[in-house]
């Protein structure tokens, strides 16, 4: 067991801290009152705040989407998986409903084609930190404005085991989206000829490049799930062409680039790639 990074930072700065299994327990509320807390701010927090806490002081959430889009537990993953090109952060007031409160600060961010959940999360964390600072300053100055959410809501449920199997029946751009949405912490599960592996990085291949890669790549491009080895590069057929695997991880081994993977496992890649089952078998 180790202290959370937030606790370590609080200790270093001499800031009082409290950990709890359930934030809605009465001792937590008592501790907040004793310390004269004026506001509660959560970010990527896994518990629902109950009315007894929401009614006791302003509760704000640093939410990683442009609300009302992607309300819920996994906005970064779901935005990437949907192939979104833009997202952002909202500093919102928490209400009993799921991420449906008004926002006081909203920042937009373009999603790079090379972003994964890790890199995008870091960018949004910085935006969130700046946004919280602005909201706290506005609160102190007495000029904070709240804006109600407008538009149709969409939802971002937490990542489940059924989200992990690599789906090569999708177009290449959405296979790429699936892979980067689950990197660097979860990974997409796949198997070929009994070999289990995860895909951590991939890239869609354009039609012009596919033609230049040779016959094996051309055949794979017409057959979702078929693998093609071209030199030290590894490709798989998708619904509309090819996806290149850039970083993979065989079961029981560490992540490696495609060239290293092929040196050890090329002889086992003659079959069709299929999703690994939910237990990784």
Secondary structure by P-SEA (a helix, b strand, c coil): ccccaaaaaaaaaccccccccccccaaaaaaaaaacccccccccccccccaaaaaacbbbbbccccccccccccaaaaaaaaccccccccccccccccccccccbbbbbbbcccccaaaaaaaaaaaaaaaaaaaaaaaaacbbbbbccccbbbbbcccccccccccccccaaaaaaaaaaaccccccccccccbbbbbcbbbbbcaaaaaaccaaaaaaaacccbbbbcccbbbbbcccbbbbbcbbbccccccccaaaaaacccccccbbbbbcccccc
